[in-house]
Amino acid sequence: MCPQDLFSTEPDAAPAPDPHAPLAERLRPRTLADVVGQSHLLGPGKPLRLAFDSGKLHSMILWGPPGVGKTTLARLTAQAFGADFIAISAVLSGVKDIREAVERARMNQKIGRATILFVDEVHRFNKYIKVVVNQQLKNIFCAIFVPWHNFQARSSMILGQVQHG
């Protein structure tokens, strides 16, 4: 069946990309089966494959240079788990955006829906915003942070907070 069919029996089928979208968006994998590479995460017995196979969503930090598929993996994770996907860029977002995302996650939680918060360039947040993120993180089912520059030094404050008890 066509992925755009309302009655598709394929739960992982994503709608076709907008034909007017940028080329990179149109070529982005729409299912896990479409992903090329990342076997260290998606191969048999690997972390993300185990999460998908077990049906247990967890927090994670995706790290790597631009273009390796961090955003795509986060979107596919949300799709696979039926979670709401909220993307925030640390370059363009502030405390207001974080609070709005947390409120949306709380609303989702009330109706039994998971939320994935994707924070791109998290190392660019200033100290105050990092404190707000850490305070609010426990209220979100799954958070995916994407640091790049100086990963260990700048994102160490979130490593302990990402795990859920």
Phi, psi and chi 1 to 4 in degrees:
 res  aa     phi    psi   chi1   chi2   chi3   chi4
   1 MET       -  154.4 -100.2 -169.7 -125.4      -
   2 CYS   -69.8  135.7  173.8      -      -      -
   3 PRO   -58.9  -19.7  -16.4   22.7      -      -
   4 GLN   -86.4   -7.6  -68.3  179.5  -26.0      -
   5 ASP   -64.8  127.7 -174.9  -11.1      -      -
   6 LEU   -61.7  -24.6  -70.1  174.4      -      -
   7 PHE  -106.7   23.2  -55.9  102.4      -      -
   8 SER   -60.1  138.9  174.7      -      -      -
   9 THR   -92.6   -1.5   57.3      -      -      -
  10 GLU   -87.7  109.9  -62.2  177.9   43.1      -
  11 PRO   -67.0  -25.7   22.8  -29.5      -      -
  12 ASP   -92.5    3.2  -68.2  -21.6      -      -
  13 ALA   -69.6  127.8      -      -      -      -
  14 ALA  -103.4  150.9      -      -      -      -
  15 PRO   -63.3  151.6   15.4  -21.3      -      -
  16 ALA   -63.9  145.2      -      -      -      -
  17 PRO   -67.2  154.6   22.6  -29.2      -      -
  18 ASP   -61.3  127.3  176.5   -0.9      -      -
  19 PRO   -64.7  -13.9   18.3  -26.0      -      -
  20 HIS   -99.2    0.5  -57.3  -68.8      -      -
  21 ALA   -70.4  159.1      -      -      -      -
  22 PRO   -57.5  152.4  -21.2   30.3      -      -
  23 LEU   -54.4  -42.8 -178.7   60.8      -      -
  24 ALA   -59.2  -39.4      -      -      -      -
  25 GLU   -68.6  -39.3 -173.9   63.3   31.2      -
  26 ARG   -68.5  -28.8  -73.0 -176.3  -78.7  154.9
  27 LEU   -90.8   -7.9  -65.9  175.9      -      -
  28 ARG   -59.9  135.1 -175.6 -175.8  -58.6  -87.5
  29 PRO   -56.7  139.2  -23.1   32.6      -      -
  30 ARG  -106.0   -9.0  -67.6 -176.1  -70.0  144.5
  31 THR  -140.5  163.2   67.3      -      -      -
  32 LEU   -60.6  -34.4  -79.4  174.8      -      -
  33 ALA   -64.3  -23.7      -      -      -      -
  34 ASP   -81.7  -13.1  -65.4  -20.4      -      -
  35 VAL   -72.6  130.4  174.4      -      -      -
  36 VAL  -106.9  129.6  175.6      -      -      -
  37 GLY    87.6 -162.8      -      -      -      -
  38 GLN    59.5   28.9  -57.1  -61.8  -18.5      -
  39 SER   -63.8  -23.0   59.0      -      -      -
  40 HIS   -69.6  -15.4   63.3  -69.9      -      -
  41 LEU  -110.6  -35.6  -64.9  172.7      -      -
  42 LEU  -108.0   -4.3  -63.6  170.3      -      -
  43 GLY   -71.7  168.5      -      -      -      -
  44 PRO   -55.4  129.4  -22.0   31.5      -      -
  45 GLY    78.5    3.9      -      -      -      -
  46 LYS   -91.9  162.0  -60.5  -58.3 -179.2 -178.4
  47 PRO   -51.3  -52.9  -24.6   31.8      -      -
  48 LEU   -71.8  -36.4  -77.4  179.6      -      -
  49 ARG   -61.2  -43.0  175.3   58.2   56.7 -159.5
  50 LEU   -61.9  -40.3  -67.9  173.2      -      -
  51 ALA   -63.3  -46.3      -      -      -      -
  52 PHE   -64.0  -44.1  -71.9  114.4      -      -
  53 ASP   -66.8  -34.8  -68.6  -13.6      -      -
  54 SER   -85.3  -17.2   70.2      -      -      -
  55 GLY    76.6   15.0      -      -      -      -
  56 LYS  -107.8  109.2  -65.8 -178.8 -178.5  177.8
  57 LEU   -79.1  142.7 -174.1   58.3      -      -
  58 HIS  -143.3  162.1   56.9   80.4      -      -
  59 SER   -72.7  155.6  -64.6      -      -      -
  60 MET  -158.7  163.4   65.4 -170.5   82.4      -
  61 ILE  -120.3  121.3  -63.3  173.4      -      -
  62 LEU  -100.1  130.8  -60.2  174.5      -      -
  63 TRP  -134.1  133.1  179.8   64.9      -      -
  64 GLY   164.7  170.2      -      -      -      -
  65 PRO   -70.0  165.3   24.6  -31.7      -      -
  66 PRO   -57.2  142.1  -22.7   32.0      -      -
  67 GLY    89.3    3.8      -      -      -      -
  68 VAL   -90.4   -6.8  -63.0      -      -      -
  69 GLY   109.2   18.1      -      -      -      -
  70 LYS   -61.3  -49.8  -60.6  176.5  -62.5  -72.9
  71 THR   -64.5  -42.2  -56.9      -      -      -
  72 THR   -61.0  -46.1  -63.4      -      -      -
  73 LEU   -61.1  -39.5  -76.4  176.8      -      -
  74 ALA   -64.9  -43.9      -      -      -      -
  75 ARG   -64.6  -42.4  -74.1 -177.9  179.9  178.3
  76 LEU   -66.2  -33.8  -68.9  174.6      -      -
  77 THR   -63.4  -46.5  -59.4      -      -      -
  78 ALA   -60.0  -44.1      -      -      -      -
  79 GLN   -61.9  -46.3  176.8 -174.1  -35.6      -
  80 ALA   -64.6  -33.3      -      -      -      -
  81 PHE   -99.2    3.7  -73.7   93.2      -      -
  82 GLY    64.8   29.8      -      -      -      -
  83 ALA   -93.4  153.3      -      -      -      -
  84 ASP   -73.7  132.3 -172.9   13.2      -      -
  85 PHE  -105.0  118.0 -177.9   78.1      -      -
  86 ILE  -117.1  119.9  -57.4  172.7      -      -
  87 ALA  -106.6  130.4      -      -      -      -
  88 ILE  -127.5  135.2  -65.9  177.0      -      -
  89 SER  -103.0  124.7  166.9      -      -      -
  90 ALA   -63.6  -22.2      -      -      -      -
  91 VAL   -72.1  -35.6  174.6      -      -      -
  92 LEU  -108.6   -9.1  -56.4  172.2      -      -
  93 SER  -107.8  160.5  -57.9      -      -      -
  94 GLY  -138.7 -165.1      -      -      -      -
  95 VAL   -58.9  -40.1  172.5      -      -      -
  96 LYS   -58.0  -44.5  178.4 -179.4  179.0 -117.7
  97 ASP   -64.7  -39.0  -59.4  -60.0      -      -
  98 ILE   -64.9  -46.0  -65.4  165.9      -      -
  99 ARG   -62.4  -39.6  -70.9 -168.6  172.9  132.8
 100 GLU   -63.7  -41.2  -73.5  173.9   -1.4      -
 101 ALA   -63.9  -41.8      -      -      -      -
 102 VAL   -65.4  -41.2  168.4      -      -      -
 103 GLU   -63.5  -42.0 -176.6   56.2   33.5      -
 104 ARG   -61.8  -40.9 -171.7  164.8  139.0 -170.4
 105 ALA   -64.0  -40.0      -      -      -      -
 106 ARG   -63.2  -41.6  -75.9 -174.3 -178.0  136.8
 107 MET   -63.8  -42.2  -69.9  173.0   57.8      -
 108 ASN   -61.1  -41.2  -75.8  -26.8      -      -
 109 GLN   -60.8  -38.2 -159.5  170.8   39.4      -
 110 LYS   -63.1  -28.8  -72.3  179.0 -176.8  177.2
 111 ILE  -101.1    9.5   61.7  170.2      -      -
 112 GLY    79.8   20.6      -      -      -      -
 113 ARG  -106.3  136.2 -173.3  172.2 -173.6 -158.6
 114 ALA   -75.9  158.3      -      -      -      -
 115 THR  -128.1  136.2  -60.5      -      -      -
 116 ILE  -112.8  120.5  -69.8 -177.1      -      -
 117 LEU  -100.8  117.8  173.7   61.8      -      -
 118 PHE  -105.5  111.5 -179.5   82.0      -      -
 119 VAL  -108.3  106.6 -177.0      -      -      -
 120 ASP   -86.4  140.1 -160.0    8.1      -      -
 121 GLU    59.8   42.3  -58.0  -84.6  -24.6      -
 122 VAL   -56.5  -28.0   70.9      -      -      -
 123 HIS   -64.6  -15.7   65.1  -81.1      -      -
 124 ARG   -83.1  -11.5  -65.4 -172.2 -173.9  -90.5
 125 PHE   -64.6  142.8  -83.7  147.5      -      -
 126 ASN   -77.6  172.8   65.9   37.0      -      -
 127 LYS   -59.3  -42.5 -172.7  174.8 -179.1  177.7
 128 TYR   -61.8  -45.7  171.8   70.4      -      -
 129 ILE   -65.8  -36.4  -65.9  176.5      -      -
 130 LYS   -61.9  -37.9  -72.0  177.1 -176.1  177.4
 131 VAL   -63.1  -44.8  168.6      -      -      -
 132 VAL   -61.4  -44.1  171.5      -      -      -
 133 VAL   -59.6  -46.5  168.6      -      -      -
 134 ASN   -62.7  -39.4  -83.8  -25.3      -      -
 135 GLN   -66.0  -37.9  -71.7  172.3  -14.7      -
 136 GLN   -87.6  -19.0  -61.7  -62.6  -34.8      -
 137 LEU   -57.5  -37.7 -177.8   59.7      -      -
 138 LYS   -63.6  -15.5   64.7 -178.5  178.6 -101.7
 139 ASN   -89.9   -3.4  -62.4  -47.2      -      -
 140 ILE  -112.3  134.7  -61.8  173.0      -      -
 141 PHE   -61.4  -45.9 -176.9   71.1      -      -
 142 CYS  -142.4  132.4 -179.4      -      -      -
 143 ALA  -125.4  137.3      -      -      -      -
 144 ILE  -121.4  115.4  -61.5  175.9      -      -
 145 PHE  -102.4  142.8  -68.2   95.6      -      -
 146 VAL  -126.0   85.7 -175.8      -      -      -
 147 PRO   -85.4  161.8   29.3  -31.3      -      -
 148 TRP  -137.4  -62.9  172.7 -127.4      -      -
 149 HIS   -74.1  131.3  -55.6  -72.2      -      -
 150 ASN    49.6   53.5 -160.9   -2.5      -      -
 151 PHE   -49.1  -52.5  172.7   70.7      -      -
 152 GLN   -65.6  -43.2  -68.6  177.0  -24.2      -
 153 ALA   -73.1  -41.1      -      -      -      -
 154 ARG   -89.6  -21.7  -63.9 -163.0  178.5 -161.7
 155 SER  -111.6    7.5   61.8      -      -      -
 156 SER   -61.5  -27.7   61.1      -      -      -
 157 MET   -65.3  -22.9   53.9   67.9   88.5      -
 158 ILE   -95.0  -15.1   62.7  169.8      -      -
 159 LEU   -58.9  -44.2  -69.1  175.4      -      -
 160 GLY   -72.3  -23.9      -      -      -      -
 161 GLN   -84.8  -19.1  -62.7  -67.0  -37.2      -
 162 VAL   -70.8  -31.2  172.8      -      -      -
 163 GLN   -75.5  141.3  -63.6  179.4   -5.8      -
 164 HIS  -102.6  143.4  -64.7  -78.2      -      -
 165 GLY   -82.1      -      -      -      -      -
